[in-house]
Amino acid sequence: IVITVFYNPEVICIGGGISEENWFIDKVRETYKKTCREYLEAAFITTEINRCKYNNDANILGAVIKASI
């Protein structure tokens, strides 16, 4: 929630092996929306929760990109 309030991102992506599980992504989305409504009283939050395109390899690809800069 702090990320949403401070940065107002359009999308938050979840990576790692667990992100391949649909139930996990659905639970994170549900909990996130519920928390936004309860603590912020903000039904207007439009940030989406999605999985990373490369799932478990997302962190490695990010490190390679960062190292090559």
N, CA, C and O of each residue as an XYZ file, in Angstrom:
276
protein
N       0.830     -1.188      0.000
C       0.000      0.000      0.000
C       0.870      1.245      0.000
O       0.540      2.224     -0.670
N       1.961      1.232      0.728
C       2.856      2.388      0.765
C       3.373      2.703     -0.635
O       3.469      3.871     -1.014
N       3.705      1.672     -1.400
C       4.173      1.866     -2.773
C       3.096      2.557     -3.604
O       3.390      3.467     -4.380
N       1.870      2.128     -3.439
C       0.767      2.708     -4.202
C       0.564      4.170     -3.855
O       0.383      4.998     -4.747
N       0.592      4.498     -2.579
C       0.375      5.882     -2.157
C       1.534      6.771     -2.605
O       1.310      7.891     -3.065
N       2.761      6.286     -2.476
C       3.932      7.103     -2.768
C       4.195      7.244     -4.268
O       4.427      8.349     -4.758
N       4.160      6.135     -4.990
C       4.515      6.147     -6.411
C       3.317      6.151     -7.361
O       3.436      6.588     -8.506
N       2.180      5.672     -6.898
C       0.984      5.537     -7.729
C       1.294      4.762     -9.022
O       1.072      5.274    -10.119
N       1.812      3.519     -8.888
C       2.162      2.756    -10.092
C       0.924      2.270    -10.835
O      -0.135      2.061    -10.243
N       1.077      2.101    -12.113
C      -0.007      1.551    -12.924
C      -0.111      0.044    -12.696
O      -1.207     -0.515    -12.648
N       1.066     -0.611    -12.553
C       1.108     -2.062    -12.374
C       2.195     -2.416    -11.365
O       3.260     -1.800    -11.352
N       1.922     -3.413    -10.517
C       2.928     -4.028     -9.653
C       3.056     -5.468    -10.133
O       2.071     -6.205    -10.169
N       4.279     -5.870    -10.505
C       4.502     -7.216    -11.021
C       5.165     -8.089     -9.967
O       6.087     -7.659     -9.275
N       4.682     -9.313     -9.858
C       5.205    -10.289     -8.905
C       5.969    -11.337     -9.705
O       5.455    -11.870    -10.688
N       7.193    -11.631     -9.283
C       8.004    -12.628     -9.965
C       8.280    -13.822     -9.072
O       7.695    -13.960     -7.997
N       9.159    -14.665     -9.519
C       9.515    -15.857     -8.759
C       8.670    -17.045     -9.158
O       7.679    -16.909     -9.876
N       9.066    -18.195     -8.691
C       8.366    -19.424     -9.030
C       6.919    -19.431     -8.578
O       6.054    -19.979     -9.261
N       6.646    -18.819     -7.417
C       5.280    -18.806     -6.889
C       4.342    -18.020     -7.792
O       3.136    -18.265     -7.790
N       4.869    -17.093     -8.553
C       4.013    -16.265     -9.408
C       3.393    -17.067    -10.557
O       2.473    -16.587    -11.220
N       3.884    -18.268    -10.792
C       3.311    -19.119    -11.825
C       1.980    -19.718    -11.388
O       1.224    -20.225    -12.216
N       1.690    -19.661    -10.090
C       0.456    -20.217     -9.553
C      -0.669    -19.183     -9.618
O      -0.564    -18.110     -9.023
N      -1.738    -19.505    -10.338
C      -2.867    -18.580    -10.472
C      -3.515    -18.256     -9.137
O      -3.922    -17.116     -8.914
N      -3.622    -19.242     -8.235
C      -4.263    -19.000     -6.945
C      -3.496    -17.952     -6.147
O      -4.096    -17.157     -5.423
N      -2.162    -17.950     -6.279
C      -1.353    -16.995     -5.531
C      -1.583    -15.564     -6.030
O      -1.784    -14.652     -5.228
N      -1.554    -15.372     -7.330
C      -1.782    -14.048     -7.907
C      -3.183    -13.558     -7.552
O      -3.362    -12.392     -7.202
N      -4.174    -14.441     -7.640
C      -5.550    -14.060     -7.285
C      -5.646    -13.647     -5.822
O      -6.327    -12.674     -5.498
N      -4.975    -14.375     -4.936
C      -5.004    -14.058     -3.501
C      -4.325    -12.725     -3.227
O      -4.819    -11.942     -2.415
N      -3.205    -12.450     -3.883
C      -2.511    -11.169     -3.699
C      -3.400    -10.024     -4.169
O      -3.510     -9.007     -3.484
N      -4.032    -10.177     -5.320
C      -4.935     -9.139     -5.837
C      -6.082     -8.880     -4.860
O      -6.398     -7.732     -4.546
N      -6.695     -9.959     -4.387
C      -7.830     -9.842     -3.471
C      -7.416     -9.158     -2.160
O      -8.107     -8.260     -1.678
N      -6.305     -9.582     -1.600
C      -5.824     -8.999     -0.345
C      -5.437     -7.544     -0.527
O      -5.713     -6.716      0.341
N      -4.808     -7.223     -1.632
C      -4.385     -5.854     -1.917
C      -5.596     -4.918     -2.000
O      -5.608     -3.854     -1.381
N      -6.605     -5.320     -2.762
C      -7.797     -4.483     -2.902
C      -8.525     -4.329     -1.576
O      -8.992     -3.241     -1.238
N      -8.619     -5.419     -0.828
C      -9.280     -5.375      0.477
C      -8.540     -4.432      1.427
O      -9.166     -3.647      2.140
N      -7.229     -4.509      1.435
C      -6.419     -3.654      2.307
C      -6.546     -2.192      1.908
O      -6.632     -1.322      2.775
N      -6.560     -1.910      0.621
C      -6.729     -0.526      0.156
C      -8.068      0.041      0.622
O      -8.145      1.194      1.046
N      -9.104     -0.758      0.544
C     -10.430     -0.291      0.976
C     -10.491     -0.079      2.473
O     -11.061      0.908      2.938
N      -9.904     -1.007      3.244
C      -9.997     -0.933      4.702
C      -9.145      0.174      5.305
O      -9.630      0.956      6.123
N      -7.873      0.246      4.906
C      -6.947      1.173      5.547
C      -6.909      2.547      4.902
O      -6.723      3.549      5.592
N      -7.081      2.604      3.612
C      -7.029      3.889      2.922
C      -8.417      4.431      2.635
O      -8.585      5.599      2.287
N      -9.414      3.557      2.787
C     -10.774      3.913      2.397
C     -10.760      4.458      0.971
O     -11.408      5.453      0.647
N      -9.994      3.763      0.139
C      -9.778      4.230     -1.228
C     -10.225      3.186     -2.224
O      -9.478      2.262     -2.546
N     -11.419      3.329     -2.702
C     -11.915      2.429     -3.740
C     -11.430      2.880     -5.113
O     -11.660      2.193     -6.108
N     -10.764      4.026     -5.174
C     -10.319      4.596     -6.444
C      -8.934      4.113     -6.865
O      -8.468      4.481     -7.943
N      -8.267      3.307     -6.057
C      -6.942      2.809     -6.400
C      -7.063      1.938     -7.652
O      -7.858      0.998     -7.685
N      -6.280      2.251     -8.668
C      -6.374      1.533     -9.942
C      -5.140      0.681    -10.237
O      -5.040      0.095    -11.315
N      -4.211      0.606     -9.302
C      -3.005     -0.193     -9.504
C      -3.377     -1.653     -9.706
O      -4.152     -2.221     -8.936
N      -2.820     -2.253    -10.745
C      -3.073     -3.661    -11.046
C      -1.930     -4.515    -10.512
O      -0.783     -4.072    -10.457
N      -2.255     -5.735    -10.122
C      -1.257     -6.709     -9.698
C      -1.180     -7.767    -10.792
O      -2.185     -8.400    -11.115
N       0.007     -7.964    -11.364
C       0.217     -8.952    -12.418
C       1.460     -9.778    -12.120
O       2.233     -9.456    -11.219
N       1.638    -10.836    -12.882
C       2.857    -11.628    -12.738
C       3.888    -11.139    -13.749
O       3.538    -10.615    -14.806
N       5.151    -11.315    -13.412
C       6.223    -10.951    -14.335
C       6.173    -11.848    -15.567
O       5.760    -13.005    -15.486
N       6.580    -11.327    -16.661
C       6.550    -12.070    -17.913
C       7.450    -13.309    -17.848
O       7.116    -14.350    -18.415
N       8.579    -13.197    -17.165
C       9.548    -14.288    -17.149
C       9.537    -15.091    -15.846
O      10.450    -15.880    -15.600
N       8.514    -14.897    -15.012
C       8.300    -15.672    -13.784
C       9.568    -15.831    -12.947
O      10.089    -14.851    -12.415
N      10.059    -17.054    -12.833
C      11.179    -17.347    -11.950
C      12.503    -16.776    -12.454
O      13.443    -16.640    -11.671
N      12.600    -16.442    -13.730
C      13.840    -15.900    -14.283
C      13.874    -14.374    -14.279
O      14.853    -13.784    -14.735
N      12.842    -13.735    -13.783
C      12.759    -12.279    -13.819
C      13.926    -11.628    -13.078
O      14.489    -10.644    -13.558
N      14.294    -12.167    -11.915
C      15.381    -11.565    -11.147
C      16.727    -11.710    -11.850
O      17.546    -10.792    -11.803
N      16.965    -12.830    -12.491
C      18.231    -13.046    -13.182
C      18.342    -12.109    -14.385
O      19.397    -11.521    -14.621
N      17.265    -11.974    -15.133
C      17.279    -11.087    -16.296
C      17.477     -9.629    -15.857
O      18.180     -8.867    -16.520
N      16.861     -9.255    -14.753
C      17.052     -7.902    -14.230
C      18.488     -7.652    -13.827
O      19.023     -6.573    -14.079
N      19.129     -8.645    -13.195
C      20.522     -8.499    -12.799
C      21.435     -8.402    -14.002
O      22.383     -7.618    -13.994
N      21.170     -9.183    -15.038
C      21.978     -9.140    -16.269
C      21.850     -7.785    -16.937
O      22.845     -7.209    -17.377
N      20.640     -7.276    -17.015
C      20.426     -5.959    -17.629
C      21.145     -4.882    -16.840
O      21.795     -4.013    -17.421
N      21.033     -4.933    -15.515
C      21.678     -3.924    -14.658
C      23.202     -4.007    -14.785
O      23.869     -2.973    -14.822
N      23.754     -5.200    -14.851
C      25.191     -5.380    -14.958
C      25.732     -4.910    -16.302
O      26.895     -4.516    -16.399
N      24.909     -4.949    -17.326
C      25.398     -4.584    -18.659
C      25.325     -3.080    -18.920
O      25.801     -2.603    -19.951
N      24.740     -2.346    -18.003
C      24.620     -0.886    -18.210
C      25.910     -0.189    -17.875
O      25.998      1.034    -17.987
